[in-house]
Amino acid sequence: MGSEISAAMLPTRAQAMAQLTAKGEPYEVIELEQYGQQVRAFRNAPPTLRALFESTLSDATFLVFEDERLSFAQTYAQASKLGHLLVHNHGVSRGDRVAISMRNYPEWVLAFMAVTSIGGIAVCMNALWTAEEMEYGLTDSGAKVLFADSERLVRFADCSDDLPVACIAVRPTAPTPHAVLSDLLAEVGDVAMPLVDFGPQDDATILYTSGSTGHPKGAVSCHRNIVNALWSWELEGQIAALRAGMQPGEVAPPPEVQPATLLAVPLFHATGSHAVYLMSYRAQRKMVCMYKWDAAAAAVLIEDEKINTFVAPAAMTGDLVAEATRSNRDLSTLQTVGGGGAPRAPEQVKRIGESFGNAMPNTGWGMTETNAIGTGISGLDYLERPASSGCASAVAYLRIVDEAGQLVPTGSRGELQMRGVTVIRGYWNRPDANAEAFAEGWLKTGDVAYLDDDGFLFIVDRIKDLVIRGGENIGCGEVEAALLEHPSVHEASVYSVPDERLGEEVGATLYVAADLQEQALRDFLSARIARFMIPRYLRLLTEPLPRIASGKIFKRELRELAVRDLGLTP
């Protein structure tokens, strides 16, 4: 009876949030103007990423990659050298773009810290892009400098010779005509990070995101966007602690071992850069980097490095669940298994607790355009509502509207729209895309959703013509355009098909010449689009595709036929 009374006395989520964000509290929320509208923001969040970096210097281990280890202080010292090189050797100044294209090496972090600390804009390029896509990103952003590892150096070599970009090689495995970062750093003594005058609303990053048509768009975030996203996640942790019985103002005892997270997702994704990497500063969390995803290797690292946080798309979590079952490794250090990029199947949510013992699942909804902030759900709430994406962040405004832009009643479906301090100012040099994406200051997400009576969000469908494959957004129009470059492809329709591991896979139905071979088409595509974008399922027809009354290809029917023929469950 006593435990029931204690549980009943615990605050609701709304009560805990109100208490923690009140005036005078560390997570106090105030109203301010950003991009011409009033938004809620955290009063005590640092103004810039540089301020965040400088406030968290310590001798605690920060970066781990194979046998390499750097503390927070050592990392910033190396980043300061790099900042010095960018300013004095390459003339990088406030607002200049610097591109980063590589695997999750420690140098990715050094480059990001340096660029954003000197007022530059870090262009976090998709490392899976082809040479053509890389050239587009460099040209579109107007990058002044490119940091590239061996694989990206090969693709850069296939770009136009007249690109006005200085390339710096990272861990090259073959002779290169470009300056090598390790050599450059070795020539610089101890230096301070160059002083540059910039502020919270200065642009900090460009992350490219696939749209429903054409080339990817560069989503531009300012320092305040990003830092408030980090504070929002911190607040969620404090809310969870209050609801678990911690008293207001009570400080949790220091952990017996340093918190640690496994970086298993690319840093060019908001999940990797924000939820895993940037969240590690204030938490003084060790970040263990992987060269590429491997569930067996991940299980070893979790055990050896005492990893307590794992944030990854549903597909990777599923791999880890399967590996834990197969190898019987001790993964009991895991306390949190977070999601990002794509929803988990409800059954997988239930299996997380069973497989990892102490770990509680969490997930949320967010977009690159919102700096991954929107809603969150964890623990018992998530176990009880495994199909939900959670409740709104303290700094996010959500609404569900119909096709006319009118609010719909609670429980009714419509388009999810969001505004708030973490929402980007817009797309880089794309006023057309901005006009399409925003309505009176609200970001149109393209997701069909509803809110229940308790404020929990449920995503049920998609308006935008996208495939979300393991958290990677793939624009159907971009794949269709690549397919139609082949002279034997007359018509193309690209769509999502369900996939148990990745959530969705890419499917396509084509009207083609009779002699076109599937493998030849795949080889053709491999030089034009990234490998993950190439359709896994192809249906080649020698007759025109069906169309609706307006003359558009009847994509929904083609998808239904493909799902049926493949024997997949929609």
Buried (B, 14 or more C-beta within 10 A) or exposed (E): EEEEEEEEEEBEBEEBBBBBBEEEBBBBBEEEEBBEBEBBBBBEBBBBBBBBBEEBBEEBBBBBBEEEBBBBBBBBBBBBBBBBBBBEBBEBBEEBBBBBBBBBBBBBBBBBBBBBBBBBBBBBBBBBBBBBBBBBBBBBBBBBBBBBBBBBBEBBBEBEEEBEBBBBBBBBEEEBEBBBBEEBBEEBEEBEBBEBEBEBBBBBBBBBBBBBBBBBBBBBBBBBBBBBBBBBBBBBBBBBBBBEEBEEEEEEEEEEEBBBBBBBBBBBBBBBBBBBBBBBBBBBBBBBBBEEBBBEBBBBBBBEBBBBBBBBBBBBBBBBBBBBEEBEBEBBBBBBBBBBBBBBBBEBBBBBBEBBBEBBBBBBBBBBBBBBBBBBBBBEBBBEBBBBBBBBBBBBBBBBBEEEBEEBEEEEBBBBBBBBBBBBBBBBBBEEBBEBBBBEBBBBBBBBBBBEEEBBBBBEEBBBBBBBBBBBBBBBBBBBBBBEEBEBBBBBBBBBBBBEEBBBBBBBBBBBEEEBEEEEBEEBBEEBBBEBBBBBBBBBBEEEBBEEEEEEBBBEBBBEBBBEEBEBEE
